[in-house]
Amino acid sequence: MFKECLENVRKNVPLVHNITNYVTVNDVANVLLACGGSPIMSDDIDDVVDITSICGGLNINIGTLNKNTIPSMFAAGKKANELGHVVLLDPVGAGASALRTNTANELMEKVKFDVVRGNISEVKTLMVGSGSTKGVDADVADKVTDENLEETISKLKAFSKATGSIIAVTGAIDLVCNSEKCYVIRNGKPQMSSITGTGCQLSGLMTA
C-alpha cells in the first residue's frame, strides 16, 4: 500500500500547503521534496487563502501556534474545505496547554479534516478532553500496548465515525483507523525518540 501511495505522489507531484511549526519546517519541506511532492510554507493571514487555493492539500500543525498563525489556520482550513482539498490536522501538544487544547478543539469544530495525526496523548485529548501530554510527547500513561490495543482501537473507530476523519496515532505501535477498520503497524524504533520532527514530516507526507 505504501508503495502505491508513494508512486501516486511521484506521479502527480502534489503541491502541499503547510502551516507548520518553526522547529521542523525545513524537515517537512525536504521530506515532501524527497518523496516527489512540492511543498509551500505560508502562515500569514494575507497570504494563506491564495496559497491554499493553488494547492491540493493543507497540512495544519499547531506546534508553534501563536496569535498571528491561529487565524491563518482557520482561514486556510475554510478555503480548503470550500475547494474540496485534503486537510490534515497535527495537534502538536494538545493537552499540554489551554491554548493548544482549545485551538485544536475549535479547529475540529470549524474545519473538516480528512486526517487527524498525532501521538496517543494528543488524540486522546481531542477525543475525551483530557490526556497526559508531556510537552509535545505522549505520556507513558497513555501508551498503546498489547494489553489495551483492542480498547484503544474501538475508541479510535468511534472517534473516526464521529468526526468523519481518518485517525492516525503514531508511537511504538502505530494505528491508522477509520470507522470500520484499523491498521496496526509495528515499525517503531527506540532511536526515534532521540530526535524530533518525524511526526511532523509524516503529517506533511500524508497530506500529499
N, CA, C and O of each residue as an XYZ file, in Angstrom:
832
protein
N       0.820     -1.207      0.000
C       0.000      0.000      0.000
C       0.860      1.265      0.000
O       0.586      2.208     -0.743
N       1.914      1.280      0.848
C       2.771      2.469      0.891
C       3.430      2.706     -0.452
O       3.562      3.849     -0.888
N       3.848      1.630     -1.115
C       4.481      1.766     -2.415
C       3.545      2.437     -3.405
O       3.961      3.309     -4.168
N       2.275      2.031     -3.394
C       1.298      2.632     -4.295
C       1.085      4.103     -3.984
O       0.985      4.929     -4.891
N       1.017      4.429     -2.695
C       0.829      5.832     -2.296
C       2.016      6.679     -2.725
O       1.845      7.789     -3.229
N       3.219      6.156     -2.525
C       4.422      6.899     -2.883
C       4.503      7.098     -4.392
O       4.862      8.178     -4.860
N       4.170      6.055     -5.153
C       4.170      6.185     -6.612
C       3.146      7.218     -7.068
O       3.377      7.939     -8.039
N       2.029      7.289     -6.375
C       0.996      8.260     -6.715
C       1.492      9.687     -6.477
O       1.225     10.584     -7.277
N       2.212      9.891     -5.377
C       2.785     11.208     -5.096
C       3.782     11.589     -6.180
O       3.761     12.715     -6.676
N       4.640     10.673     -6.545
C       5.660     10.971     -7.559
C       5.055     11.217     -8.929
O       5.591     11.982     -9.731
N       3.948     10.568     -9.184
C       3.280     10.748    -10.482
C       2.580     12.097    -10.569
O       2.636     12.769    -11.599
N       1.923     12.487     -9.486
C       1.092     13.694     -9.521
C       1.781     14.951     -9.000
O       1.305     16.060     -9.245
N       2.889     14.794     -8.289
C       3.654     15.916     -7.731
C       2.725     16.940     -7.058
O       2.662     18.089     -7.495
N       2.014     16.542     -6.015
C       1.047     17.449     -5.386
C       1.707     18.629     -4.689
O       2.746     18.489     -4.044
N       1.087     19.788     -4.831
C       1.537     20.981     -4.122
C       0.830     21.005     -2.772
O      -0.400     21.039     -2.713
N       1.597     20.989     -1.695
C       1.048     20.895     -0.344
C       1.337     22.170      0.431
O       2.490     22.575      0.576
N       0.278     22.798      0.926
C       0.396     23.991      1.765
C       0.583     23.548      3.210
O      -0.245     22.823      3.762
N       1.672     23.990      3.809
C       1.982     23.625      5.185
C       1.968     24.854      6.085
O       2.783     25.762      5.921
N       1.033     24.877      7.040
C       1.109     25.833      8.141
C       1.639     25.023      9.305
O       0.876     24.426     10.065
N       2.933     25.010      9.434
C       3.562     24.074     10.357
C       4.451     24.802     11.344
O       4.531     26.030     11.320
N       5.118     24.059     12.209
C       5.900     24.709     13.259
C       7.296     25.069     12.787
O       7.813     24.507     11.822
N       7.896     26.024     13.494
C       9.189     26.556     13.079
C      10.352     25.638     13.433
O      11.473     25.847     12.967
N      10.097     24.632     14.245
C      11.155     23.700     14.643
C      11.501     22.754     13.502
O      12.673     22.465     13.261
N      10.477     22.271     12.799
C      10.686     21.210     11.803
C      10.283     21.609     10.391
O      10.182     20.751      9.514
N      10.052     22.887     10.160
C       9.530     23.322      8.869
C      10.446     22.902      7.714
O       9.951     22.509      6.658
N      11.746     22.977      7.888
C      12.676     22.594      6.835
C      12.643     21.096      6.587
O      12.725     20.650      5.443
N      12.521     20.313      7.663
C      12.436     18.860      7.523
C      11.171     18.445      6.763
O      11.203     17.548      5.921
N      10.065     19.114      7.076
C       8.803     18.797      6.399
C       8.918     19.095      4.906
O       8.490     18.295      4.073
N       9.496     20.243      4.573
C       9.674     20.599      3.162
C      10.547     19.586      2.447
O      10.244     19.180      1.325
N      11.631     19.175      3.095
C      12.568     18.266      2.439
C      12.010     16.859      2.261
O      12.279     16.217      1.246
N      11.231     16.364      3.237
C      10.686     15.023      3.066
C       9.649     15.012      1.946
O       9.535     14.027      1.217
N       8.896     16.097      1.806
C       7.949     16.186      0.694
C       8.687     16.198     -0.638
O       8.293     15.508     -1.578
N       9.746     16.973     -0.717
C      10.544     17.008     -1.947
C      11.161     15.648     -2.238
O      11.133     15.184     -3.378
N      11.719     15.006     -1.215
C      12.391     13.723     -1.397
C      11.432     12.641     -1.879
O      11.834     11.711     -2.578
N      10.162     12.768     -1.499
C       9.176     11.751     -1.873
C       8.400     12.121     -3.135
O       7.499     11.391     -3.546
N       8.747     13.253     -3.749
C       8.140     13.592     -5.031
C       7.081     14.669     -4.996
O       6.537     15.040     -6.036
N       6.778     15.183     -3.800
C       5.786     16.242     -3.693
C       6.413     17.611     -3.850
O       7.609     17.739     -4.110
N       5.583     18.637     -3.686
C       6.053     20.010     -3.809
C       5.512     20.807     -2.627
O       4.307     21.053     -2.557
N       6.371     21.215     -1.702
C       5.895     21.913     -0.503
C       5.870     23.424     -0.683
O       6.681     23.989     -1.417
N       4.941     24.060     -0.012
C       4.953     25.512      0.117
C       4.553     25.846      1.546
O       3.594     25.287      2.079
N       5.287     26.752      2.154
C       5.077     27.119      3.540
C       4.565     28.558      3.595
O       5.212     29.476      3.092
N       3.404     28.743      4.208
C       2.826     30.078      4.311
C       1.909     30.129      5.524
O       1.044     29.269      5.690
N       2.099     31.147      6.383
C       1.233     31.247      7.562
C       0.757     32.671      7.831
O       0.214     32.946      8.901
N       0.952     33.580      6.874
C       0.471     34.944      7.051
C      -0.983     35.046      6.618
O      -1.358     34.522      5.569
N      -1.793     35.708      7.407
C      -3.228     35.783      7.146
C      -3.544     36.395      5.785
O      -4.574     36.080      5.189
N      -2.665     37.271      5.288
C      -2.906     37.900      3.991
C      -2.454     37.039      2.823
O      -2.634     37.413      1.664
N      -1.872     35.897      3.123
C      -1.300     35.046      2.082
C      -1.947     33.672      1.990
O      -1.999     33.083      0.910
N      -2.445     33.153      3.121
C      -2.799     31.736      3.179
C      -3.977     31.339      2.293
O      -3.989     30.230      1.759
N      -4.956     32.205      2.127
C      -6.111     31.835      1.306
C      -5.697     31.662     -0.147
O      -6.113     30.711     -0.809
N      -4.876     32.585     -0.643
C      -4.390     32.470     -2.023
C      -3.537     31.220     -2.201
O      -3.664     30.515     -3.203
N      -2.666     30.944     -1.227
C      -1.789     29.774     -1.336
C      -2.602     28.486     -1.278
O      -2.373     27.569     -2.067
N      -3.545     28.416     -0.351
C      -4.388     27.230     -0.268
C      -5.141     27.001     -1.571
O      -5.362     25.857     -1.968
N      -5.528     28.064     -2.228
C      -6.321     27.954     -3.455
C      -5.572     27.263     -4.582
O      -6.192     26.649     -5.450
N      -4.248     27.354     -4.583
C      -3.479     26.762     -5.680
C      -2.900     25.397     -5.314
O      -2.241     24.755     -6.132
N      -3.153     24.958     -4.073
C      -2.608     23.680     -3.609
C      -3.666     22.577     -3.648
O      -4.858     22.842     -3.800
N      -3.206     21.354     -3.509
C      -4.121     20.232     -3.465
C      -4.376     19.717     -2.065
O      -5.292     18.925     -1.844
N      -3.557     20.171     -1.108
C      -3.702     19.708      0.263
C      -3.215     20.744      1.247
O      -2.379     21.587      0.921
N      -3.750     20.674      2.473
C      -3.389     21.610      3.536
C      -3.018     20.834      4.789
O      -3.804     20.033      5.293
N      -1.818     21.079      5.282
C      -1.310     20.447      6.497
C      -1.245     21.502      7.596
O      -0.431     22.422      7.526
N      -2.102     21.371      8.614
C      -2.111     22.312      9.734
C      -1.476     21.658     10.946
O      -1.970     20.653     11.457
N      -0.377     22.240     11.399
C       0.388     21.731     12.529
C       0.473     22.844     13.570
O       0.955     23.934     13.262
N       0.011     22.588     14.803
C      -0.077     23.645     15.812
C       1.134     23.691     16.741
O       1.046     24.216     17.851
N       2.246     23.151     16.300
C       3.424     23.032     17.166
C       3.958     24.337     17.703
O       4.406     24.383     18.849
N       3.928     25.412     16.913
C       4.381     26.721     17.384
C       3.307     27.770     17.089
O       3.598     28.855     16.585
N       2.070     27.422     17.411
C       0.957     28.330     17.158
C       1.122     29.617     17.945
O       1.733     29.631     19.014
N       0.568     30.703     17.404
C       0.589     31.990     18.086
C      -0.577     32.827     17.592
O      -1.327     32.397     16.716
N      -0.735     34.031     18.153
C      -1.905     34.847     17.842
C      -1.967     35.266     16.382
O      -3.027     35.653     15.890
N      -0.831     35.191     15.683
C      -0.817     35.532     14.261
C      -1.173     34.346     13.380
O      -1.861     34.502     12.372
N      -0.706     33.162     13.757
C      -0.920     31.997     12.893
C      -2.263     31.317     13.117
O      -2.781     30.662     12.212
N      -2.832     31.463     14.302
C      -4.108     30.791     14.567
C      -5.203     31.246     13.602
O      -5.878     30.389     13.031
N      -5.417     32.554     13.389
C      -6.426     32.958     12.399
C      -6.124     32.442     10.996
O      -7.040     32.166     10.221
N      -4.845     32.312     10.671
C      -4.456     31.791      9.360
C      -4.877     30.345      9.190
O      -5.279     29.929      8.103
N      -4.784     29.578     10.271
C      -5.188     28.170     10.220
C      -6.673     28.043      9.905
O      -7.071     27.215      9.085
N      -7.487     28.862     10.555
C      -8.932     28.813     10.313
C      -9.276     29.288      8.904
O     -10.124     28.694      8.238
N      -8.623     30.354      8.449
C      -8.901     30.891      7.117
C      -8.504     29.900      6.029
O      -9.250     29.681      5.075
N      -7.326     29.306      6.179
C      -6.872     28.334      5.194
C      -7.738     27.079      5.216
O      -8.070     26.522      4.170
N      -8.102     26.641      6.425
C      -8.952     25.461      6.544
C     -10.304     25.659      5.893
O     -10.808     24.769      5.207
N     -10.893     26.827      6.106
C     -12.189     27.131      5.492
C     -12.088     27.108      3.980
O     -12.952     26.547      3.306
N     -11.028     27.720      3.438
C     -10.859     27.762      1.983
C     -10.621     26.367      1.423
O     -11.179     26.010      0.385
N      -9.806     25.584      2.098
C      -9.528     24.221      1.628
C     -10.806     23.384      1.606
O     -11.026     22.609      0.675
N     -11.642     23.537      2.623
C     -12.925     22.826      2.650
C     -13.809     23.254      1.493
O     -14.446     22.411      0.862
N     -13.860     24.541      1.203
C     -14.672     25.039      0.096
C     -14.241     24.438     -1.239
O     -15.061     24.184     -2.122
N     -12.933     24.219     -1.360
C     -12.385     23.703     -2.615
C     -12.324     22.178     -2.659
O     -11.961     21.602     -3.685
N     -12.673     21.525     -1.560
C     -12.635     20.070     -1.523
C     -11.240     19.495     -1.457
O     -11.004     18.376     -1.914
N     -10.305     20.255     -0.888
C      -8.933     19.787     -0.782
C      -8.744     18.885      0.434
O      -9.521     18.941      1.387
N      -7.714     18.061      0.391
C      -7.339     17.243      1.539
C      -6.839     18.155      2.652
O      -6.026     19.046      2.406
N      -7.321     17.937      3.880
C      -6.884     18.740      5.020
C      -6.503     17.810      6.168
O      -7.256     16.902      6.520
N      -5.332     18.045      6.744
C      -4.831     17.233      7.856
C      -4.557     18.130      9.058
O      -4.056     19.245      8.912
N      -4.889     17.634     10.242
C      -4.567     18.319     11.489
C      -3.540     17.516     12.268
O      -3.721     16.324     12.518
N      -2.461     18.187     12.648
C      -1.457     17.621     13.551
C      -1.525     18.436     14.847
O      -0.939     19.516     14.925
N      -2.236     17.929     15.867
C      -2.494     18.714     17.092
C      -1.343     18.662     18.080
O      -1.507     18.189     19.204
N      -0.191     19.141     17.670
C       1.017     19.015     18.477
C       0.832     19.646     19.859
O       0.503     20.826     19.973
N       1.041     18.863     20.880
C       0.985     19.372     22.244
C      -0.414     19.603     22.791
O      -0.566     20.184     23.866
N      -1.443     19.159     22.069
C      -2.794     19.280     22.625
C      -2.844     18.554     23.959
O      -2.413     17.406     24.071
N      -3.370     19.229     24.961
C      -3.361     18.680     26.305
C      -2.269     19.252     27.176
O      -2.313     19.123     28.400
N      -1.273     19.891     26.548
C      -0.159     20.459     27.323
C      -0.445     21.871     27.796
O       0.105     22.311     28.805
N      -1.307     22.591     27.072
C      -1.668     23.953     27.468
C      -3.089     24.233     27.024
O      -3.615     23.573     26.128
N      -3.709     25.223     27.664
C      -5.078     25.585     27.302
C      -5.146     26.115     25.880
O      -6.092     25.811     25.154
N      -4.149     26.911     25.467
C      -4.158     27.479     24.120
C      -4.124     26.380     23.061
O      -4.895     26.422     22.102
N      -3.253     25.414     23.222
C      -3.144     24.334     22.241
C      -4.428     23.483     22.232
O      -4.960     23.150     21.173
N      -4.901     23.148     23.416
C      -6.090     22.300     23.508
C      -7.310     22.995     22.925
O      -8.048     22.411     22.131
N      -7.516     24.232     23.317
C      -8.686     24.961     22.839
C      -8.631     25.213     21.340
O      -9.645     25.115     20.647
N      -7.434     25.539     20.840
C      -7.289     25.776     19.400
C      -7.553     24.506     18.610
O      -8.257     24.536     17.600
N      -6.996     23.395     19.059
C      -7.202     22.125     18.360
C      -8.674     21.736     18.355
O      -9.204     21.306     17.331
N      -9.332     21.888     19.500
C     -10.752     21.536     19.568
C     -11.601     22.454     18.687
O     -12.547     21.997     18.045
N     -11.268     23.739     18.657
C     -12.038     24.663     17.824
C     -11.797     24.393     16.343
O     -12.717     24.504     15.533
N     -10.577     24.044     15.992
C     -10.294     23.664     14.604
C     -11.129     22.453     14.203
O     -11.682     22.408     13.104
N     -11.218     21.471     15.101
C     -12.017     20.285     14.816
C     -13.486     20.634     14.611
O     -14.178     19.992     13.821
N     -13.958     21.647     15.322
C     -15.359     22.052     15.212
C     -15.643     22.819     13.934
O     -16.729     22.691     13.368
N     -14.684     23.615     13.467
C     -14.945     24.548     12.376
C     -14.347     24.145     11.036
O     -14.716     24.701     10.002
N     -13.433     23.189     11.043
C     -12.791     22.738      9.807
C     -12.990     21.232      9.677
O     -12.838     20.496     10.652
N     -13.330     20.776      8.476
C     -13.462     19.341      8.222
C     -12.096     18.783      7.867
O     -11.503     19.154      6.854
N     -11.604     17.889      8.713
C     -10.295     17.287      8.490
C     -10.450     15.875      7.926
O     -11.207     15.058      8.450
N      -9.720     15.613      6.856
C      -9.707     14.261      6.293
C      -8.894     13.329      7.169
O      -9.199     12.142      7.289
N      -7.846     13.884      7.784
C      -6.950     13.088      8.634
C      -6.595     13.884      9.887
O      -6.338     15.086      9.820
N      -6.583     13.208     11.014
C      -6.015     13.748     12.244
C      -4.863     12.831     12.623
O      -5.068     11.637     12.839
N      -3.645     13.377     12.705
C      -2.483     12.559     13.048
C      -1.762     13.143     14.252
O      -1.382     14.314     14.259
N      -1.581     12.315     15.263
C      -0.864     12.769     16.445
C      -0.440     11.594     17.293
O      -0.717     10.442     16.957
N       0.235     11.883     18.399
C       0.533     10.798     19.325
C      -0.719     10.487     20.141
O      -1.708     11.216     20.065
N      -0.680      9.430     20.903
C      -1.887      8.960     21.582
C      -2.406      9.972     22.608
O      -3.618     10.095     22.787
N      -1.514     10.693     23.278
C      -1.967     11.677     24.269
C      -2.683     12.845     23.592
O      -3.697     13.328     24.095
N      -2.160     13.296     22.458
C      -2.792     14.385     21.712
C      -4.172     13.975     21.201
O      -5.141     14.724     21.325
N      -4.244     12.787     20.632
C      -5.520     12.314     20.100
C      -6.515     12.057     21.226
O      -7.702     12.355     21.090
N      -6.031     11.503     22.342
C      -6.909     11.279     23.490
C      -7.500     12.596     23.986
O      -8.668     12.648     24.369
N      -6.707     13.646     23.980
C      -7.201     14.959     24.385
C      -8.355     15.401     23.504
O      -9.350     15.927     24.002
N      -8.230     15.194     22.200
C      -9.300     15.570     21.280
C     -10.529     14.687     21.459
O     -11.655     15.146     21.268
N     -10.324     13.433     21.820
C     -11.439     12.500     21.969
C     -12.244     12.761     23.233
O     -13.474     12.794     23.204
N     -11.536     12.945     24.345
C     -12.237     12.983     25.632
C     -11.971     14.242     26.441
O     -12.476     14.390     27.554
N     -11.178     15.148     25.883
C     -10.940     16.408     26.567
C      -9.816     16.383     27.567
O      -9.547     17.384     28.231
N      -9.138     15.223     27.684
C      -8.016     15.151     28.616
C      -7.030     14.102     28.135
O      -7.408     13.063     27.593
N      -5.754     14.403     28.348
C      -4.686     13.467     28.038
C      -3.541     13.787     28.970
O      -3.637     14.712     29.775
N      -2.466     13.041     28.874
C      -1.320     13.277     29.755
C      -0.112     13.710     28.942
O       0.996     13.202     29.120
N      -0.353     14.674     28.034
C       0.710     15.140     27.167
C       1.824     15.788     27.972
O       1.570     16.654     28.809
N       3.039     15.375     27.722
C       4.207     15.957     28.365
C       4.941     16.778     27.312
O       5.728     16.240     26.533
N       4.678     18.103     27.290
C       5.223     18.924     26.216
C       4.576     18.495     24.916
O       3.356     18.563     24.772
N       5.395     18.048     23.959
C       4.851     17.560     22.692
C       4.961     16.043     22.579
O       4.714     15.481     21.512
N       5.331     15.376     23.673
C       5.484     13.925     23.665
C       4.332     13.250     24.399
O       3.749     13.817     25.323
N       4.016     12.036     23.973
C       2.986     11.258     24.661
C       3.490     10.823     26.030
O       4.675     10.545     26.213
N       2.574     10.770     26.981
C       2.912     10.298     28.319
C       2.828      8.769     28.337
O       2.017      8.170     27.630
N       3.667      8.162     29.145
C       3.659      6.707     29.266
C       2.298      6.207     29.754
O       1.919      5.071     29.469
N       1.564      7.045     30.485
C       0.249      6.636     30.993
C      -0.758      6.405     29.868
O      -1.729      5.668     30.039
N      -0.522      7.037     28.720
C      -1.436      6.889     27.586
C      -0.928      5.876     26.547
O      -1.594      5.643     25.538
N       0.209      5.292     26.781
C       0.888      4.452     25.802
C      -0.004      3.327     25.274
O      -0.718      2.676     26.037
N       0.047      3.110     23.962
C      -0.665      1.994     23.344
C       0.148      0.724     23.574
O       1.325      0.660     23.217
N      -0.484     -0.285     24.169
C       0.178     -1.559     24.445
C      -0.683     -2.697     23.919
O      -1.830     -2.488     23.522
N      -0.131     -3.885     23.919
C      -0.915     -5.048     23.507
C      -2.098     -5.268     24.450
O      -3.140     -5.783     24.047
N      -1.920     -4.870     25.707
C      -2.976     -5.070     26.688
C      -4.177     -4.145     26.447
O      -5.318     -4.546     26.678
N      -3.932     -2.927     25.991
C      -5.055     -2.003     25.777
C      -5.351     -1.762     24.302
O      -6.098     -0.848     23.952
N      -4.759     -2.589     23.440
C      -4.855     -2.363     21.998
C      -6.298     -2.390     21.492
O      -6.726     -1.471     20.794
N      -7.041     -3.428     21.837
C      -8.404     -3.555     21.326
C      -9.291     -2.421     21.829
O     -10.106     -1.887     21.076
N      -9.138     -2.056     23.086
C      -9.925     -0.950     23.643
C      -9.586      0.364     22.938
O     -10.473      1.158     22.624
N      -8.296      0.581     22.695
C      -7.862      1.800     22.019
C      -8.405      1.862     20.600
O      -8.878      2.908     20.157
N      -8.338      0.755     19.896
C      -8.852      0.705     18.528
C     -10.343      1.007     18.500
O     -10.813      1.744     17.634
N     -11.078      0.449     19.431
C     -12.518      0.691     19.494
C     -12.821      2.176     19.678
O     -13.722      2.717     19.037
N     -12.069      2.826     20.552
C     -12.273      4.251     20.799
C     -11.901      5.083     19.578
O     -12.584      6.056     19.259
N     -10.830      4.710     18.901
C     -10.405      5.449     17.712
C     -11.414      5.304     16.582
O     -11.680      6.264     15.859
N     -11.978      4.110     16.425
C     -13.009      3.913     15.408
C     -14.223      4.791     15.698
O     -14.800      5.388     14.789
N     -14.600      4.863     16.960
C     -15.747      5.688     17.347
C     -15.452      7.162     17.090
O     -16.327      7.906     16.648
N     -14.229      7.581     17.365
C     -13.827      8.965     17.119
C     -13.835      9.269     15.623
O     -14.257     10.346     15.201
N     -13.368      8.318     14.834
C     -13.393      8.481     13.383
C     -14.823      8.612     12.870
O     -15.109      9.443     12.008
N     -15.704      7.798     13.399
C     -17.108      7.861     12.983
C     -17.727      9.201     13.346
O     -18.486      9.770     12.562
N     -17.410      9.703     14.522
C     -17.984     10.965     14.994
C     -17.469     12.160     14.208
O     -18.197     13.133     14.014
N     -16.223     12.096     13.755
C     -15.609     13.240     13.085
C     -15.585     13.125     11.572
O     -15.478     14.131     10.872
N     -15.686     11.895     11.061
C     -15.544     11.695      9.624
C     -14.099     11.756      9.167
O     -13.827     11.844      7.970
N     -13.166     11.710     10.115
C     -11.734     11.799      9.807
C     -11.060     10.449      9.961
O     -11.464      9.636     10.792
N     -10.033     10.213      9.160
C      -9.131      9.095      9.419
C      -8.263      9.498     10.608
O      -7.730     10.606     10.641
N      -8.123      8.607     11.576
C      -7.351      8.905     12.778
C      -6.060      8.090     12.741
O      -6.091      6.860     12.725
N      -4.933      8.787     12.729
C      -3.631      8.131     12.704
C      -2.889      8.451     13.997
O      -2.574      9.608     14.275
N      -2.616      7.419     14.778
C      -1.888      7.575     16.045
C      -0.509      6.962     15.857
O      -0.389      5.794     15.487
N       0.525      7.744     16.111
C       1.877      7.236     15.914
C       2.597      7.102     17.244
O       2.399      7.898     18.161
N       3.434      6.083     17.331
C       4.183      5.775     18.537
C       4.915      4.470     18.316
O       5.213      4.111     17.177
N       5.208      3.755     19.389
C       5.862      2.456     19.262
C       4.995      1.514     18.436
O       5.503      0.727     17.637
N       3.678      1.601     18.635
C       2.697      0.904     17.807
C       1.867      1.970     17.109
O       1.235      2.794     17.771
N       1.861      1.965     15.780
C       1.080      2.936     15.014
C      -0.291      2.358     14.703
O      -0.429      1.170     14.411
N      -1.312      3.224     14.770
C      -2.677      2.823     14.462
C      -3.257      3.800     13.448
O      -3.187      5.015     13.637
N      -3.830      3.267     12.375
C      -4.488      4.098     11.363
C      -5.907      3.574     11.214
O      -6.123      2.468     10.719
N      -6.876      4.381     11.649
C      -8.250      3.898     11.768
C      -9.243      4.771     11.009
O      -9.117      5.994     10.957
N     -10.239      4.100     10.418
C     -11.473      4.787     10.062
C     -12.568      4.179     10.933
O     -12.269      3.489     11.908
N     -13.812      4.422     10.601
C     -14.885      3.954     11.469
C     -15.085      2.447     11.418
O     -15.764      1.886     12.277
N     -14.501      1.779     10.418
C     -14.760      0.358     10.222
C     -13.546     -0.543     10.408
O     -13.686     -1.700     10.805
N     -12.373     -0.028     10.126
C     -11.187     -0.888     10.220
C     -10.017     -0.114     10.784
O     -10.027      1.117     10.826
N      -9.004     -0.854     11.219
C      -7.811     -0.235     11.791
C      -6.578     -1.034     11.375
O      -6.540     -2.257     11.508
N      -5.585     -0.329     10.875
C      -4.309     -0.954     10.560
C      -3.366     -0.772     11.751
O      -3.187      0.336     12.255
N      -2.776     -1.868     12.183
C      -1.817     -1.855     13.284
C      -0.427     -2.042     12.684
O      -0.159     -3.049     12.028
N       0.450     -1.073     12.911
C       1.776     -1.068     12.277
C       2.833     -1.093     13.369
O       2.858     -0.223     14.240
N       3.689     -2.076     13.319
C       4.692     -2.261     14.377
C       6.098     -2.038     13.823
O       6.923     -2.951     13.804
N       6.356     -0.817     13.377
C       7.674     -0.494     12.830
C       8.430      0.529     13.679
O       9.429      1.090     13.229
N       7.963      0.771     14.892
C       8.611      1.756     15.745
C      10.012      1.326     16.159
O      10.278      0.143     16.371
N      10.900      2.308     16.271
C      12.275      2.066     16.711
C      12.594      2.962     17.902
O      12.262      4.147     17.880
N      13.230      2.422     18.944
C      13.555      3.237     20.125
C      14.353      4.492     19.786
O      14.210      5.520     20.447
N      15.197      4.405     18.751
C      16.045      5.544     18.390
C      15.229      6.758     17.941
O      15.718      7.887     17.986
N      13.989      6.527     17.508
C      13.170      7.631     17.017
C      12.831      8.621     18.120
O      12.531      9.781     17.838
N      12.873      8.179     19.372
C      12.582      9.079     20.479
C      13.740     10.032     20.767
O      13.601     10.950     21.575
N      14.869      9.820     20.115
C      16.041     10.662     20.339
C      16.105     11.859     19.399
O      16.992     12.701     19.533
N      15.181     11.946     18.455
C      15.125     13.076     17.534
C      13.717     13.647     17.540
O      12.783     13.016     18.035
N      13.573     14.831     16.994
C      12.260     15.447     16.891
C      11.895     15.665     15.435
O      12.773     15.858     14.594
N      10.618     15.635     15.136
C      10.174     16.009     13.798
C       9.661     14.893     12.915
O       9.127     15.163     11.839
N       9.807     13.637     13.338
C       9.363     12.559     12.455
C       7.843     12.585     12.262
O       7.348     12.294     11.173
N       7.110     12.931     13.315
C       5.659     13.028     13.184
C       5.258     14.170     12.271
O       4.347     14.027     11.456
N       5.930     15.298     12.404
C       5.639     16.453     11.552
C       5.896     16.113     10.090
O       5.116     16.485      9.214
N       6.988     15.407      9.828
C       7.302     15.003      8.465
C       6.222     14.069      7.925
O       5.793     14.195      6.777
N       5.792     13.139      8.759
C       4.752     12.203      8.333
C       3.457     12.941      7.999
O       2.775     12.592      7.036
N       3.119     13.947      8.782
C       1.899     14.709      8.516
C       1.960     15.387      7.155
O       0.981     15.385      6.408
N       3.106     15.963      6.837
C       3.263     16.578      5.524
C       3.122     15.574      4.406
O       2.463     15.837      3.400
N       3.753     14.403      4.589
C       3.702     13.371      3.561
C       2.301     12.792      3.415
O       1.861     12.514      2.300
N       1.600     12.607      4.524
C       0.234     12.088      4.460
C      -0.698     13.058      3.723
O      -1.626     12.629      3.038
N      -0.453     14.347      3.863
C      -1.267     15.329      3.169
C      -1.091     15.222      1.663
O      -2.030     15.454      0.902
N       0.133     14.865      1.234
C       0.401     14.703     -0.199
C      -0.348     13.509     -0.765
O      -0.241     13.221     -1.957
